[in-house]
Amino acid sequence: MNILLEKNYLNFPVKNGVDKKRIKLEIEGKTVREFEIELAVADPDFWVFLDVSKFHGRDAELASDTELSAESLNLIHQSDEFKGSEGLYEEALRPQFHFSSRRGWNNDPNGLVYYDGEYHLYYQHNPYGWRWGNMHWGHAVSTDLVHWQELPIAIYPHEFGDWAFSGSAVVDSANTAGFKIGEEDVIVAAYTSTGRVSKDSPICGECIAYSNDRGRTFTEYEGNPVVAHQGRDPKLIWFEPGQHWVMAVYEEEGNDDNRKRFIAFFSSPDLKSWEFQSRIEGYYECAELFELPVDGDTGSTRWILFAADAKYAVGSFDGRKFVPEHEGKHQVHFGSYYASQTFSNAPDGRRIQIGWGRIEMKDMPFNQMMGFPTELALRSTEDGIRMFVEPVKEVSVLFGQQRTLATTVRPESPAKLLVETGLLHIKATIQLLDASSFMLEFGEHQVTYDAKEQTLQEMPLKPEGGCIHLELLLDRSSVEICGNHGRVYHTAPMTAQGEIREIAVWSNGGDTEILSLSVYELRSIW
């Protein structure tokens, strides 16, 4: 199919479940884009788009590994606004204050970095389908961690089958890599290339790319891959005491019957040449490594190491080796949450985290979401030093009407607050008097604290001074629950969304005292 590219987008119809077609866009005999798609022949479930704005005025050939039907070819068309954009962010299950991609699939957040007033969220993205595949780096920016603007794709796959898997990004403010060509500091991204394999496959390549235009576009380093090994998901940090870069990256050895999993540590003076230093066993995918003050005391710090499941260890790091100070791992995140990452270069010394909200959006033109940004802290507890996770304070920019309640709740007589929207921020301090449990109910969803088992949902949580402190974020497709100022944090789908018109508090087996209950209705970020 010959096309003169005259508009911004090529629109493709998708039918979930049909056989995939491998599509190529060729210009002057060179493949410039290639991907798989469940291409509809009629009655598409939704439409996706390919941004061709950089190829304006060029003659192109749209080809496939198998013959495309006339029906499919007739549906593919150009436009200056992608098809379906008129209803964007109004879809029935579209998260209203969590980031989700305009079209297609997202999973891991990648390359979280702050630079000159902008938070950059790159992410694993299939722009052409509802399911995982075709891994690109999608891109969005925010000035306040709440409102997000999706930008064009930042990193395309090198070629078909050589996907751009997860990684990280840093600001190379000292220009250690020598990539700077303008006034802006360079943003350097590190990611796993799945196609840079050697004869010793399954060796993969950790690659770097650099941006001189505030993270909008990236140029691949000609010396890639900079690390070749059996692993993926490089996390870059600057280690100030040693004045060098560190890459913490997942590694594995063995086969499925006897596989060992590690986080490995490499060091580099310039982001281009890397030297192996050490590794620690027992971590899987998406390494994360950072330092935090204990109880806000910058003179007393610890390092935190975790991987995709967000179970973490507290310890020390000398720029080459991480040494935990306890047995096993601790847990703060629970539920439908995976592959989180924290922002490098965040202002005011804050440690801001975003994870992948593994929540399915059935019958939508998009799938999955990002968790709401949280701020991390280390605090001393009766169990030792622990990490705490709370929603960022910037959530308050979305606050609308507030409703409050303080009362005693008796069995079979719930306390209720009426609301006008299902987009809610809830804060509560609840004291169990002689009750065996209490429950917050909204729509057809419940959050329960069991006093005997000392569990909030499935999370272990002891009362503080006889009270349980709750903070909840309710969106169209998700609920996030923060217990006791971030001692535990739970992400879940709304099991039965329905229409939320009231918040009810039930008490079982005795009385419960609501010392305070505050409900803010939230505005959409879109």
Secondary structure, DSSP 8 states (H G I E B T S, - for coil): -EEE--SSEEEEEE-TTS--EEEEEEETTEEEEEEEE-B-SSS-SEEEEEE-GGGTT-EEEEEESS---HHHHHH-EEESS-TTGGGTT-STT--SSS---SSEEEEEEEEEEEETTEEEEEEEEETT-SSS-S-EEEEEEESSSSS-EEEEEEE--SBTTB-EEEEEEEEETT-TTS---SSS-EEEEEEEESS---TTSS-EEEEEEEESSTTSS-EE-TT--SEEESEEEEEEEEETTTTEEEEEEEEEES-TTS-EEEEEEEEESSSSS-EEEEEEES--SS-EEEEEEETTEEEEEEEEEE-TT--EEEEEE-SS-EEESSSS-B--EEESEEEEEE-BT-GGG--EEEEEE----TTSSEE-EE---EEEEEEEETTEEEEEEEE-GGGGGGEEEEEEEEEEEBTTB-EEEE-S-S-EEEEEEEEESS-SEEEEEETTEEEEEETTTTEETTEE---BTTEEEEEEEE-SSEEEEEETTTTEEEEEE-TT-----EEEEEEESS-EEEEEEEEEEE----
